[in-house]
């Protein structure tokens, strides 16, 4: 298996990810709202990409959006990238991991201060690393 996440094959991704994580991270799927245990995560720590382990959001930027998905208002510097998503008959901004390009969710302009952004993410695309 390739240690370089940028050159992993589809078969390698399937081997290391759960079916749910593969569907979201590699095929741009969406988990059902309200199903992620990370919705209730309140500890200090870091949320990382479940595909490659890159830290993407600090727990300090997590907030309760009422949407049913973990939501954040500010990513870690250089951790994410965005693209235009025109699926489902609408235009949205997709959020993906800057390292492995795994689909994390979408960003909307209805979040809290100071950014006014809501990064609405799939919990299955994240792993939580508590602060020690």
Secondary structure, DSSP 8 states (H G I E B T S, - for coil): --S-TTS--HHHHHHHS-HHHHHHHTT-----TT--GGGG--SSEEEEETTT--EEEEGGGEE--SSSSEEES---TTSEEEEEE--TTS-EEEEEETTT--EEEEEES---TTT--EEEE-GGGEEEEE--
